[in-house]
Amino acid sequence: MSWTRYPILVRRIGITGVFCSGKNTVSSIFAGMGCVVIDVDQLGHVLLMRPSIKKKIHNTFGNSIVDTEGNINRKKLGDAVFRSERARCRLNAIMHPPLIKMVKEQIEKNKRNVVVVNAALLIEMGLHHFVEKIVCVQTKKSILYQRAVYRNKLTRTQIKKRLAAQLSSHEKAHYADYCIRNDHSISHTRQQVYRVWYKIQLRYNNDEL
């Protein structure tokens, strides 16, 4: 299927949703259509390897979140910050400014392409100001819990804490131009992505998902 036969009207698309909703699945479908995906979570992994960032996090949270090789243990760091709003705010103060800068640089670098910014905290970080259209990925809470338990090995208490640390799916949808359900088959999700693409690029605004 060709996605380049029509003029490109929108070049910056934001993908958001609560964790385990399927943002990566939707982003990968956009990538298969030729879009450049900026995965903010992956940028965060890169950022955690910077000596200056590691030092700040180490100094802030102590030795308990550092492994024997001096790297940040992301699981232990996650456990620490999701236990306390104050700790989460301290981590965000360290991570968010350089992350936002990295995203802006990646958008500028790929300004001739259609860029998809994949970020759970798209709204919370203010990254929605850098995109033209926002897509919110949603799923049933029961499926979300299943994914978080089996894929992320989280307890129900840990899942609740992570959900409480960000805007709800309903609140994120309030900012979105389009919503995609990701609680059926991959084929069903893919068809919704295609229709959203047509709506965005061809302005078929009277169609309904």
Summary of the structure (lengths in Angstrom):
residues: 209
radius of gyration: 17.9
end to end distance: 19.7
largest distance: 57.4
contacts: 620
relative contact order: 0.21
helix: 54%
strand: 12%
